[in-house]
Amino acid sequence: MNLKVISFQVADSIDLKQFRTAFTAKIHYADTDELFYHIETYKYLYVFKYGIVSFLGYNETETTAFLQLIMPFSKNFIEQRLSDEFDIETGTLAINYGYNKIEIPKPGIEMIRLIMLNASQSVALDHYNQQTNLLLEETNYHTQVLEKKGKIDLGGTELKKYIGRTLNLKNKIAANLYIFYSPEETWEDENLNKLDIGLKKTFDLQPRFRTIQEGLQIVKDNLELFKDLLQYRNSVVLEWVIILLILVEVINLLLEKFFK
């Protein structure tokens, strides 16, 4: 039997509490970060607070209808959404990993959940990598301006917003990615633990996560430089203001003395 998982980044975040109240399908697992539904045989739905929805056993019409259903519970709904597909082939003698594919002996519900979880993390990485690249492009622009003009064209408010975007992205990644985390079920089941490790390798989760971290570190280092340059520029301006004030005061004293 062949099954297909498809995961979408549909929004910046999803209000799971309100969604769970409105969507009353059979739920297999729930916490503050995720909801995993067992809709029917070989049909599952996984919803994450960080804006990911993952489907197994849904056709295109059902998927589209559900994405419309979840829109009111989503913050900053994404029309041009990222997605990823992953195939599951069942009935094999052992677990085998391939390109965008896994072969498993029997599709137990916890195995299905692990596969959908890792596929969703992969899409989240694509999303955060895309945002990191935008920050890197902006950073490169300002460093090129610095190289050509010998100064940066960022004002204090612009720089603060830039720093805020970077910190906000870092916080989202720290809060929402489980790259170094495994569900409790894997701690007690050796087969699930091996499956989880294998899936993380198949999706290259840890190397991709490190790439994002390195990109954000580059942005952070450049922001520190920009901040220092801006402080130096402001201090130079302040020094000139003080010099001018002193000069005005000296001129006033000379004029008073002259007219006396």
Secondary structure by P-SEA (a helix, b strand, c coil): cbbbbbbbccccccaaaaaaaacccccccccccbbbbccccccbbbbbccbbbbbccccaaaaaaaaaaaccccccccccccbbbbbbbccccbbbbcccbbbbccccaaaaaaaaaaaaaaaaaaaaaaaaaaaaaaaaaaaaaaaacccccccaaaaaaaaaaaaaaaaaaaaccccccccaaaaacaaaaaaaaaaaaaaaaaaaaaaaaaaaaaaaaaaaaaaaaaaaaaaaaaaaaaaaaaaaaaaaaaaaaaac
